[in-house]
Amino acid sequence: MTEKNQKPEEAHPSEKSWEELVKNILRAEMMRRGVSYAVLAERLAAYGIEDNELNLRNKVSRGRFTAVFLAQCLKALDVEWINLSASLDDATGKSGAQTLARGPSKPSE
């Protein structure tokens, strides 16, 4: 989206908006696959990443995690493509994870 087409509130999103976005991207991919935090912990362990269900739930809930952690989780979930909503408002709102989960799982071919 060009700057000219951006909504004023999206012109300079807050740090909190970006945290909500990555949190909702990860939650959406878990929803699509029906994967719980316990199962995600097991899948991460297969890559040598030791974390328990509670720690994962807290980390994701805060939305403050590294790009490495996000990549590890997406790999453990077998994600090949991620959906970045055109609107941060849609992706970061109260039901942002559900909105992203309903979106396309792969780009149109």
Phi, psi and omega in degrees: 000131180283162180302324182297327183269354183285145172289150181306320182289344179264352183300320179220079181298150179284164175302321179298322178298318179294321177297317178297321180298308183293324176299314182288328175298312181295315179298320180298317180292326175294318179299314181304327185259358181064037184258127177274172176296325179296317179292321177299319178300318178296317181293323177293323179299329178296339176260009179082015180257108184266116175207150179256170183305313182296315179299317179297314180302315180293316181299313181292319180301320178291329182075009180249090178215164185282163174297327178297314178299316179300314179298319179299315180295315180297321177295316179297333178270000182061037179278129177257330181225146173241148180262113173259112181301145177295335181246120175296327178300316179295318186280340184249000180290183184305322179249036182300320180296319179294320178299314179294322181295329179281344182287179181295142178268346177217153178294152177295138181257000000 
